[in-house]
Amino acid sequence: MRKTKTILGMLLFAISLMFTACSCPQNDCQQNNLYKASVDYKIVDGVIVLDEPQRAPGQKSMIEFRAKPLETVRVGFVGLGMRGPGAVERFTHIEGVQINGLCDKYAERAERCQGYLDKAGMPKAKIYSGEEGYKQLCESKDIDLVYIATSWQMHVPVALYAMEQGKHVAIEVPSANTVQECWQLVDAAERNQVHCMILENCCYDHFELTTLNMAQAGVFGEIIHAEGAYIHNLEPFWKHYADNWRLEYNAANNGDVYATHGIGPNCQAMNIHRGDKLDYLVAMSTKSVNGTKIVREMMSEKTDTCMHGDQINTLIRTHKGYTIDMQHNVMTPRPYSRMYQLVGTEGFANKYPTQGYTFKLDQLKAVAGNDADAPNIEALDHHSFAPASVVEEMKAKYQHPIQKEIGEKAKLVGGHGGMDFIMDYRLVYCLRNGLPLDMDVYDTAEWSSMGELTRISIENGSKPVKVPDFTRGDWNKVDGLKFYYAE
Ligand SMILES: NC(=O)c1ccc[n+]([C@@H]2O[C@H](COP(=O)([O-])OP(=O)(O)OC[C@H]3O[C@@H](n4cnc5c(N)ncnc54)[C@H](O)[C@@H]3O)[C@@H](O)[C@H]2O)c1
């Protein structure tokens, strides 16, 4: 039975790969020399609407999906460059984990990670290498979870292969590069009934978790607007990506190709596909100035053009009428920013460049009461952030249960100040307890689809583009985001 299911799965996977070269309506592309999108679309009342495939027979929705609990999570890592080894190290600090596979195209990168296992007193893992070594790892019977931190170009091929072997997958960001790849992830998860989680670590940063908890408690009132960004001058990094995969990707693709840090935490606070959904977006790109210079310096034998604009700006509107503003810039010397901002009818939260909150006075009274020791809330000036004493009190009151449980250990283990560890810890915890994950395959698809959707808008004179409903109508079945705990 399992074998028949696997063969059927592989067949469907192969068929889906045969249809990779879809396009916008032929005439539009030919007339305007437009970018050919990964799926067909129509322009309806001025809005670009992409075709949405029906759910195939045998596939089931993954909303609130629970897999069989795993007493021990047996994990295999694929992609051990700059990012992957840190994950291996973090997993050695999580209870109920066995690290059974280490894979990189380059064997020495995988071998190097055995050191973390030695240090933790864990047995050595099997090493897999070469361009297709991941296939053996995915086929291995002693692996439940494939943790993918390869180049973007390899995320989906590895994830699809793993899911067809019945493995859960966790994929670095962005998990997919095109809308078609997003649908492939959704379909593979639904067909095989396995988890497919985006490794969006920013959802677990301390500020984001506290702020999410405040948002869910209604501290900000109705959240009408959010802002997110990934602004990071990658000049010192470009030459360190294996085989130059990142610059090659940027040289060939415009759009907000790294949108998930910016959009992920905002979608969680705004309950996207848990009562609201992303409706449509418009995007605009600057010309490429620094990008072109870098491409000419590093890739002159291949190309002298860079498709990717130096700065990408995107506006998204949700079905309920709220907005999200996103920025992406990895080309100019701006200070680092992973902007996370919530604008609510009752309050405001802001992460970069300055962390701060403002709250309506009655919210503060509820926290501080009329206690003599309480901060002087009457002295608040609403032209600036709330004073530190008030913020500290609010942060203590609204510390997220996950921070209470694991926050201190996370700071010790580390990974971007601990958020990477909290993310890995929650993944393992939910798998061990058979719980829905904090981020499901629809989050994975929605957040990752921003790359190509913004590109389609940009390449069509910033026309609005409808965001596909990857849940296929189930976006309103769950009322609000929930992080699950064992009873
Ligand atoms: N969430 C975060 O904060 C964060 C931070 C950094 C990077 N990332 C993500 O992590 C991923 C990896 O980035 P990186 O900076 O480590 O890049 P990198 O180039 O240093 O590492 C990628 C690794 O993948 C390996 N690889 C490529 N093809 C492979 C294949 N077929 N089989 C096995 N291994 C293969 C390469 O050899 C390399 O070692 C990217 O998706 C990136 O966006 C996320």
The ligand as an SDF file (V2000), in Angstrom:
LIG
                    3D

 44 48  0  0  0  0  0  0  0  0999 V2000
   16.7850   32.6190    8.1880 N   0  0  0  0  0  0  0  0  0  0  0  0
   17.9380   33.2690    8.2050 C   0  0  0  0  0  0  0  0  0  0  0  0
   18.1840   34.1150    9.0540 O   0  0  0  0  0  0  0  0  0  0  0  0
   18.9580   32.9490    7.1640 C   0  0  0  0  0  0  0  0  0  0  0  0
   20.2500   33.4520    7.2490 C   0  0  0  0  0  0  0  0  0  0  0  0
   21.1700   33.0840    6.2700 C   0  0  0  0  0  0  0  0  0  0  0  0
   20.7730   32.2680    5.2270 C   0  0  0  0  0  0  0  0  0  0  0  0
   19.5020   31.8040    5.1540 N   0  0  0  0  0  0  0  0  0  0  0  0
   19.0760   30.8980    4.0860 C   0  0  0  0  0  0  0  0  0  0  0  0
   19.7990   29.6860    4.2080 O   0  0  0  0  0  0  0  0  0  0  0  0
   20.0120   29.1220    2.9170 C   0  0  0  0  0  0  0  0  0  0  0  0
   21.5000   28.8580    2.7150 C   0  0  0  0  0  0  0  0  0  0  0  0
   22.2000   30.0770    2.7350 O   0  0  0  0  0  0  0  0  0  0  0  0
   23.7570   30.1310    3.0370 P   0  0  0  0  0  0  0  0  0  0  0  0
   24.0580   31.5320    3.3570 O   0  0  0  0  0  0  0  0  0  0  0  0
   24.1230   29.0730    3.9860 O   0  0  0  0  0  0  0  0  0  0  0  0
   24.3680   29.7880    1.6030 O   0  0  0  0  0  0  0  0  0  0  0  0
   25.6840   28.9350    1.3120 P   0  0  0  0  0  0  0  0  0  0  0  0
   25.9820   29.1000   -0.1210 O   0  0  0  0  0  0  0  0  0  0  0  0
   26.7300   29.2840    2.2930 O   0  0  0  0  0  0  0  0  0  0  0  0
   25.2180   27.4450    1.6170 O   0  0  0  0  0  0  0  0  0  0  0  0
   24.4200   26.7050    0.7490 C   0  0  0  0  0  0  0  0  0  0  0  0
   24.9330   25.2870    0.8130 C   0  0  0  0  0  0  0  0  0  0  0  0
   24.0780   24.4560    0.0210 O   0  0  0  0  0  0  0  0  0  0  0  0
   24.9070   23.5060   -0.6130 C   0  0  0  0  0  0  0  0  0  0  0  0
   24.2410   22.9030   -1.7780 N   0  0  0  0  0  0  0  0  0  0  0  0
   23.9860   23.4560   -2.9890 C   0  0  0  0  0  0  0  0  0  0  0  0
   23.4170   22.5440   -3.8010 N   0  0  0  0  0  0  0  0  0  0  0  0
   23.3060   21.4030   -3.0810 C   0  0  0  0  0  0  0  0  0  0  0  0
   22.8280   20.1060   -3.3690 C   0  0  0  0  0  0  0  0  0  0  0  0
   22.3740   19.7880   -4.5640 N   0  0  0  0  0  0  0  0  0  0  0  0
   22.8600   19.1810   -2.3940 N   0  0  0  0  0  0  0  0  0  0  0  0
   23.3670   19.4620   -1.1580 C   0  0  0  0  0  0  0  0  0  0  0  0
   23.8530   20.6830   -0.8390 N   0  0  0  0  0  0  0  0  0  0  0  0
   23.8300   21.6310   -1.7960 C   0  0  0  0  0  0  0  0  0  0  0  0
   26.1560   24.2890   -1.0030 C   0  0  0  0  0  0  0  0  0  0  0  0
   27.2540   23.4590   -1.2950 O   0  0  0  0  0  0  0  0  0  0  0  0
   26.3530   25.1430    0.2320 C   0  0  0  0  0  0  0  0  0  0  0  0
   27.2010   24.5140    1.1580 O   0  0  0  0  0  0  0  0  0  0  0  0
   19.4090   30.1100    1.9450 C   0  0  0  0  0  0  0  0  0  0  0  0
   18.1060   29.7230    1.6660 O   0  0  0  0  0  0  0  0  0  0  0  0
   19.3810   31.4140    2.6970 C   0  0  0  0  0  0  0  0  0  0  0  0
   18.4040   32.3100    2.2560 O   0  0  0  0  0  0  0  0  0  0  0  0
   18.5970   32.1320    6.1160 C   0  0  0  0  0  0  0  0  0  0  0  0
  1  2  1  0
  2  3  2  0
  2  4  1  0
  4  5  1  0
  4 44  2  0
  5  6  2  0
  6  7  1  0
  7  8  2  0
  8  9  1  0
  8 44  1  0
  9 10  1  0
  9 42  1  0
 10 11  1  0
 11 12  1  0
 11 40  1  0
 12 13  1  0
 13 14  1  0
 14 15  2  0
 14 16  1  0
 14 17  1  0
 17 18  1  0
 18 19  2  0
 18 20  1  0
 18 21  1  0
 21 22  1  0
 22 23  1  0
 23 24  1  0
 23 38  1  0
 24 25  1  0
 25 26  1  0
 25 36  1  0
 26 27  1  0
 26 35  1  0
 27 28  2  0
 28 29  1  0
 29 30  1  0
 29 35  2  0
 30 31  1  0
 30 32  2  0
 32 33  1  0
 33 34  2  0
 34 35  1  0
 36 37  1  0
 36 38  1  0
 38 39  1  0
 40 41  1  0
 40 42  1  0
 42 43  1  0
M  CHG  2   8   1  16  -1
M  END
$$$$
